[in-house]
Amino acid sequence: MLVHPVSFSQLSTPYEQLSRRIHRQVNSSAAQLNRRTTIVRQPDERMDDWDKFVEELDVEASVRVTRLEEGSVFLSWTNQHCSSYAGG
């Protein structure tokens, strides 16, 4: 009997997938060097998940959240707290 492994994305919620994606972006070398990045909701991500995630970042004292007109969000931070938080 051949068993197909279940991918990690099948075991996590859409919100957790969104969080991991942003975590990877925030932890990229360029974002860490500049202490800023612009995040964009992907078409397959739910708007309520996106709003919840951005609101959670917005309450962090060390993170500045600037909502841009086209729906993307500019993040800047003063220390490593943003990168550790974005992972959940």
Beta strands, then each sheet from edge to edge (+ up, - down):
strand 1: 36-39
strand 2: 63-67
strand 3: 73-77
sheet 1: 1+ 3- 2+
end
